[in-house]
Every structure is written in C-alpha cells, then in structure tokens.
Amino acid sequence: MNNLHCTRYWILLILSLPILLIAKPKKPAVLIYGSTIEAYVAALQSAASGVPTLWVNPASYSFEKDKFELKSSEEGKLIDGGVVNQFIKEERSKKDSTNSFILNGKRQSYNVLTADNLFLTILNGEDVVNIEHSKSWKVTLSNKSNYAVHVVMDASIGHTLASKAKVENLPQAQFMRANALTIADARSVVLVGEKQGEVVVSRLGDLISQKDNFFVADGNDFIERDNLNFRLAYGQVMGAIAGYCTFFKTTTDKIDLRTLQNELLMFRSRLLPTVDVSYQDKNFISLQRMYLAGILPLSTSEGKPAFDLADSVRVSDIKPIVNQFYSRAQLWFVDNTPEFLTVQDALNLIKFTAFRAEELDVEVKNKWNKELTFKGEFDPSKVVSRYEFAVLFDKYAAPFVKKVSQDGATIYR
C-alpha cells in the first residue's frame, strides 16, 4: 500500500510540473530602487496594479521600522484616511466603515496593497552596478542578474540611481495649497497631504519627474522626512503612475487622468482635501468622486478647505459644470429656476440628465436611511443638503466618469 501511495505521489508531482512552471513569476517590467518608505509603497502599488515589479532594496529597508511612527503621526491630523489606514493595525481600524463601497449599484471591497503578491519580487541587500537605456532600461545588479524593464523609478534618498543612469535636471515634484485650487486644479488632484499645518495637494502634472520612463520619487525633495503619512501617499501615487505607463505601454503624457485616479481610489487613496469629511463616512468614496468632478465648489473653515455637508445646494453654483458634462441639462435649467434645490429637484435633474426612469424616486425613498445612510425621513419637498446631493448625483448620474484632460479641463465629445 505504501508503494502504491508513493507511486501516486510521483505521478501527481510529474503531472503538476507544467502548472508549477506556468505559475512562475513573470519577468519584471518595472524596477523600483531605494530603501525608503516611498520605494516600499511604490513597489506594492505597481505590483498590485498587475505589473511584474522588481524592488531593489540595497539597504534592506523594513517597513516595520516606520509602523509605530505612522500610528502616532496620524494623531492630530487635519485630515484622516487614505491608504495609510490599511497599514495601521489598531482598534479604530477594525471599525473602518469604508472597507466597502457602492459602485454601479453593487457593494464592492477596496483593493489591498501587500508584499504577498506574485507580481512582486524583492531583492534585499542588492544594488544596481550598471544601468543604461536603449529601447528599454538595461540593468545589472550586484548579484550579476540582468533585467530589461520598461520603467525605472529611483525612490532613493539623493537620487542615487539617477546619478548612475546619468539622468539629470529632472523637474522637482510640486504641491499647492488646497484652498487655492481652481475647479480644473481640483479635478486633477492625485495626492493630498499636510505640510506645516496646511492641507496641500499635487496635481498629476506636479508629480511628473521623468525622462525616457526613468522616474525620480524622492519624497525628501518636498516633504519633511518625518511626515510619513504624506510620504507613504506620495509613494503610492508614484507606484500607480509607473504601473500605468508599463501596463498600457505608454508615456506620462498619454495617462488618462480618470483611470489613474480611479485606480488610486480603489486602493484607498484620499484625494479629498476637506477637513470636515472623514474616511469613516460610509459615503466617503462618493464624496471623493464628486469633489474630483468639480460640480460642488468647496468653501473654507478657519482657512481650511471644507465641504459644508449640511449646507444647501445653490443652483447657480452647480449649473455651469452640470451643463458642461450633460448637454441636456441646459433644457432642465431653462424650465426649472429655483434658487436652492429640493430633494425632488435633485431627483428630477438626475432623471433628466442621466436618463433615469420615474422609479428612481421609489428607489431613493426605500434606500434613504439604510443604504444611503441619510438622516431623517425621506421628504421630497425639503431643501436637499450638499451631502445628500453629492451622494445621489454620484450614485445615479456618475459625473466622475466624464472625461477630463490631465489639467482638469472638460473634454467635449
């Protein structure tokens, strides 16, 4: 009997060999270099975006060293949330109400960044000894391994790899104060952080620091070294940019802004710079998408950007942008001229612009408290709040999917 079991084992092993060979990791297409928190998160995001990624970690950086400081650095922040929440294991994270969200009428879960990914290869203690560019980047490591990759990202301190590659004079990443944004600026936000007591953002164009798909992602260029939360978010967006250019075999000037932003949102990025909205709000992702659509202008609270969730919706505020995205809306605004929208006005506008049937009223009434998590009874005649309008318009009219250019300008079709 033992011999029979042994024979069966070897037959099964031989038959499994083709499967095991198929499961081997693909050759890396992105190389992330550096022993920093930016390099770590950029590598995780690139791999999570479905791109074979090699992280060369010459000083054997360990994220565990920064974990404790990340927990304490979250306290007293002007804004909360973002990808940092999946890395901070404490009691309040267990109560995270944003572990799922509604997309296209279905509840979905956020994606997770993890080092346990078949698309990620980590080489600790190795270094790049030679790098040159032809059609791709040819890299030789200290262990004599050779790679040809589409994208290289230098996330080291002091641009170490860029010096070896003789990549010079790249523009430095920039940021701007969040309460100084135009509507177009707000639409193109890909990074939110805090600097010296102010909420700041970077647009896509502010972070493009590359030549021939060689990127530099040194957070020390514009972020304080101890601002780990901001640096982590910066590493994430840079990893997403590298992954995008590789996955679509393209260059930064061809990046579709909405596709990139959606990828970041699915991995818990915070792109909403308002101090009065928490990531724990069950409609957090809807509020983020509405901000990026630019339909509801923000206000300020003590000099900081605010959403003013309880305030009413002035028709003159939303009319210009709604008309840009939905040409039919112009007819609705001709026939309807209230100063402030009621709940019924909001539903009628959605039905008119997004081709929704009358059944929308019944659906919203049934979901008002439980799924939409609105307070109070459903009352079509009451003035709709900015919070209610933002959630309803995002879920049923989907303005975030409307195409915009990289600088946030509306693309007319």
Secondary structure, DSSP 8 states (H G I E B T S, - for coil): -HHHHHHHHHHHHHHHHHHHHHTS----SEEEE-SSHHHHHHHHHHHHTT--EEEEETT---THHHHHHHHHHTTT-SS--SGGGGT--SHHHHT-TTSEEEETTEEEE-----S--TTEEEEET--EEEEEESSSEEEEETTS-EEEESEEEE-STT-HHHHHTT---------EEGGG--HHHHHTEEEEEEETTEEEEEEHHHH--EETTEEE--GGGTS-TT-HHHHHHHHHHHHHHHHHHHHTT--GGG--HHHHHHHHHHTT------TT--TTSTTHHHHHHHHHHT-S--EEETTEEE--TTSB-BHHHHHHHHHHH-TTHHHHHHH---SB-BHHHHHHHHHHHTT--THHHHHHHHHTTTTS---S---TTSB-BHHHHHHHHHHHH-GGGS-B-TTS-B---
